[in-house]
Amino acid sequence: MSPDATVTTGFNDIIDEGAPLDGLCFSEGELGLLNLLDAEPGFFYQGTYHGMRKIVSIGGFIDYQSPYKYFGGDVFIDLPVGPGIITVQGTFGQWDGGTYTDANGIITPFIQLPKERVMLGELGYLIGPIMLSPIVRVERLTSYARDMTTGESPTFAFPSENRYGGGLAFWPYGHNSNLKASFTRVERSPAPHAFNVINLQWQVYYY
């Protein structure tokens, strides 16, 4: 078991009469990265280790400067199963730009970022003998934005969104060179219609 954590803080000296950020501290960081099996080398998600490590890790983070806040967590699993490697990730995040009352008594957004919540789930399986990974992915963005004139929620500017998709990844040289193809169905509300995204990618990494 290998727990890790990091925290950073700062001080804002921007002058804006009435705004809550005058002289306030902000903080951000990884609240914790708990590696239950092999340790990961860093805080950033890199994807499958192709069997080089056995990973079960749980992470959490927060970014805060009143009234703005952003927090979330994730879980990542990458383990050998049968003739290959199963890779699972789940992520949750929520952010809210917040509001404040300015010098004229008007409620004003701190930043143009309404409250939104995002969830993601992804499952892949690397078929070892042929280095091919089928992958499925589901994402959900819930927007709590509200039009102050019509009362509509969510809004066209900040819609809620569902994404469903899957694809294949071919790893002839691991992360150094690989081919990926994916299809995603995107449904937004409000929006005139849904749409599809097709992505083809060839990745080459040389060092």
C-alpha positions as CSV (number, residue, x, y, z in Angstrom):
1,M,0.0,0.0,0.0
2,S,1.4,3.4,-1.0
3,P,-0.4,6.6,0.0
4,D,0.6,9.9,-1.5
5,A,-0.6,13.5,-1.1
6,T,0.2,17.0,-2.2
7,V,-1.2,20.5,-1.4
8,T,-0.4,23.9,-2.8
9,T,-1.6,27.3,-1.6
10,G,-1.4,30.9,-2.8
11,F,-2.5,34.5,-2.2
12,N,-4.5,36.6,-4.6
13,D,-3.6,40.3,-4.6
14,I,-6.0,41.4,-7.4
15,I,-8.0,44.5,-6.5
16,D,-11.7,44.4,-7.5
17,E,-14.0,46.2,-5.1
18,G,-16.7,44.0,-3.9
19,A,-15.4,40.8,-5.3
20,P,-14.7,38.1,-2.7
21,L,-11.2,37.3,-4.1
22,D,-9.6,40.4,-2.7
23,G,-6.6,39.1,-0.7
24,L,-8.1,35.6,-0.2
25,C,-6.0,32.5,-0.2
26,F,-6.6,29.7,-2.6
27,S,-5.6,26.0,-2.3
28,E,-5.5,23.1,-4.6
29,G,-4.0,19.6,-4.7
30,E,-4.3,15.9,-4.6
31,L,-6.0,15.0,-1.3
32,G,-4.8,11.4,-1.6
33,L,-3.6,8.8,-4.0
34,L,-3.9,5.4,-2.4
35,N,-2.2,2.6,-4.3
36,L,-3.4,-0.8,-2.9
37,L,-1.0,-2.9,-5.0
38,D,1.9,-1.6,-7.1
39,A,2.7,2.1,-6.8
40,E,2.0,4.4,-9.8
41,P,5.0,6.7,-10.7
42,G,3.0,10.0,-10.7
43,F,-0.3,11.7,-10.1
44,F,-1.4,11.8,-13.7
45,Y,-3.4,9.1,-15.4
46,Q,-1.4,7.3,-18.1
47,G,-3.7,4.4,-19.0
48,T,-2.8,0.7,-19.1
49,Y,0.6,-0.6,-18.0
50,H,0.2,-3.6,-20.3
51,G,0.9,-6.0,-17.5
52,M,4.1,-4.4,-16.2
53,R,2.3,-3.4,-13.0
54,K,-0.7,-4.5,-10.9
55,I,-2.7,-1.4,-10.1
56,V,-5.6,-0.7,-7.9
57,S,-5.6,3.0,-6.9
58,I,-8.0,5.5,-5.5
59,G,-7.5,9.3,-5.7
60,G,-9.2,12.5,-4.6
61,F,-8.6,16.2,-5.2
62,I,-10.0,19.6,-4.4
63,D,-9.4,23.1,-5.8
64,Y,-11.0,25.9,-3.7
65,Q,-11.2,29.7,-3.6
66,S,-14.4,30.9,-2.0
67,P,-16.9,30.9,-3.5
68,Y,-15.4,28.8,-6.3
69,K,-14.9,25.1,-5.7
70,Y,-13.9,22.0,-7.7
71,F,-13.6,18.6,-6.2
72,G,-13.7,15.0,-7.3
73,G,-12.2,11.5,-7.1
74,D,-11.3,8.5,-9.2
75,V,-10.6,4.8,-9.1
76,F,-8.2,3.0,-11.5
77,I,-7.7,-0.8,-11.9
78,D,-5.2,-2.5,-14.3
79,L,-4.8,-6.2,-13.6
80,P,-4.0,-9.4,-15.4
81,V,-7.1,-11.5,-16.1
82,G,-6.9,-14.7,-18.2
83,P,-4.8,-14.2,-21.4
84,G,-4.8,-10.4,-21.1
85,I,-5.2,-7.3,-19.0
86,I,-8.4,-5.7,-17.7
87,T,-8.4,-1.9,-17.3
88,V,-11.2,-0.1,-15.5
89,Q,-11.5,3.6,-14.6
90,G,-14.2,5.6,-12.9
91,T,-14.2,9.3,-12.3
92,F,-16.4,11.8,-10.5
93,G,-16.0,15.6,-10.5
94,Q,-18.1,18.6,-9.5
95,W,-17.3,22.4,-10.0
96,D,-19.2,25.6,-9.2
97,G,-18.0,29.1,-10.0
98,G,-20.2,30.5,-7.2
99,T,-21.7,34.0,-6.9
100,Y,-21.1,37.1,-4.8
101,T,-22.9,40.4,-4.1
102,D,-21.0,43.3,-5.6
103,A,-20.8,46.9,-4.2
104,N,-24.1,47.8,-5.8
105,G,-26.0,44.9,-4.2
106,I,-26.1,42.9,-7.4
107,I,-25.6,39.1,-7.3
108,T,-22.8,38.4,-9.7
109,P,-21.1,35.2,-10.9
110,F,-17.6,34.9,-9.4
111,I,-16.5,33.3,-12.7
112,Q,-18.6,32.2,-15.7
113,L,-18.8,28.6,-14.5
114,P,-22.1,27.2,-13.3
115,K,-22.5,24.2,-11.0
116,E,-21.9,21.1,-13.1
117,R,-21.2,17.4,-12.2
118,V,-19.4,14.9,-14.4
119,M,-19.2,11.1,-14.1
120,L,-17.1,8.8,-16.4
121,G,-16.8,5.0,-16.6
122,E,-14.4,3.1,-19.0
123,L,-13.7,-0.6,-19.4
124,G,-11.1,-2.1,-21.6
125,Y,-9.5,-5.6,-22.1
126,L,-6.1,-6.1,-23.6
127,I,-6.0,-9.4,-25.5
128,G,-2.3,-10.2,-24.9
129,P,-1.5,-12.5,-27.8
130,I,-2.6,-10.0,-30.4
131,M,-2.1,-6.7,-28.4
132,L,-5.6,-5.5,-29.2
133,S,-8.0,-3.8,-26.7
134,P,-11.8,-3.5,-27.1
135,I,-12.9,-0.5,-25.1
136,V,-16.3,0.9,-24.0
137,R,-16.9,4.3,-22.4
138,V,-19.9,6.1,-20.8
139,E,-19.8,9.8,-19.7
140,R,-22.5,12.0,-18.1
141,L,-22.3,15.8,-17.6
142,T,-25.2,17.2,-15.5
143,S,-25.5,21.0,-15.7
144,Y,-27.4,23.0,-13.1
145,A,-27.1,26.3,-15.1
146,R,-30.2,28.4,-15.0
147,D,-31.4,31.2,-17.4
148,M,-32.2,34.1,-15.0
149,T,-34.8,35.4,-17.5
150,T,-36.7,32.3,-18.5
151,G,-35.9,30.0,-15.6
152,E,-34.8,27.3,-18.0
153,S,-32.3,24.8,-16.7
154,P,-30.0,23.6,-18.1
155,T,-29.3,26.2,-20.8
156,F,-28.1,26.2,-24.4
157,A,-24.8,27.8,-23.3
158,F,-24.3,25.1,-20.6
159,P,-26.2,22.0,-21.6
160,S,-26.3,18.6,-19.9
161,E,-24.7,15.9,-22.0
162,N,-24.5,12.1,-22.3
163,R,-21.7,10.3,-24.2
164,Y,-21.7,6.6,-25.1
165,G,-19.0,5.0,-27.1
166,G,-16.4,2.4,-27.7
167,G,-13.5,1.4,-29.9
168,L,-10.4,-0.5,-30.5
169,A,-6.7,0.1,-29.6
170,F,-3.9,-1.8,-31.2
171,W,-0.6,-1.7,-29.3
172,P,2.2,-3.2,-31.5
173,Y,4.8,-1.2,-29.6
174,G,3.0,-0.4,-26.4
175,H,2.7,3.4,-25.7
176,N,5.6,4.2,-28.0
177,S,3.4,3.5,-31.1
178,N,-0.2,2.5,-31.3
179,L,-3.4,2.9,-33.3
180,K,-6.8,3.8,-31.9
181,A,-10.3,4.1,-33.4
182,S,-13.4,5.1,-31.5
183,F,-17.1,6.0,-32.0
184,T,-19.0,8.2,-29.7
185,R,-22.7,9.1,-29.6
186,V,-23.3,12.6,-28.0
187,E,-26.7,13.7,-26.7
188,R,-27.1,17.2,-25.3
189,S,-30.0,18.8,-23.6
190,P,-31.1,21.3,-24.6
191,A,-29.9,20.9,-28.2
192,P,-31.6,20.6,-31.6
193,H,-30.3,17.0,-32.1
194,A,-27.7,14.4,-31.1
195,F,-24.6,13.8,-33.1
196,N,-21.8,11.2,-33.6
197,V,-18.0,11.5,-33.3
198,I,-15.5,9.2,-35.0
199,N,-11.9,9.4,-33.9
200,L,-8.9,7.8,-35.6
201,Q,-5.5,8.3,-33.9
202,W,-1.9,7.1,-34.5
203,Q,0.3,7.8,-31.6
204,V,4.1,7.9,-31.9
205,Y,6.3,8.6,-28.9
206,Y,10.1,8.9,-29.3
207,Y,12.7,9.7,-26.6
